């Protein structure tokens, strides 16, 4: 005869690893560093000629990050350049090239 004897689940488990959202989160301190570095002008300058920057573009996607976002992981960009970076094969290749270089070489 079969006796039903379920084992209780451990519901008090705490997550050890940070989520992708937590890793990709841009803290106010990091946002301030990027804005000071760019001085409010687009750092990408591929689809514009130095327009006003409104968005923070991740160089490495949240799914591939193993650390919390730092100022070196971001570019301050205008809307057109950010869409180009994330939405076109050329933009994605451009980001990969930037990640290979030390960040000090990217600045002009």
Secondary structure by P-SEA (a helix, b strand, c coil): cbbbbbbbcccccccccccccccccccaaaaaaaaaaaccccccccccccccccbbbbccccccccccccccccccccaaaaaaacccaaaaaaaaaaaacccccccc
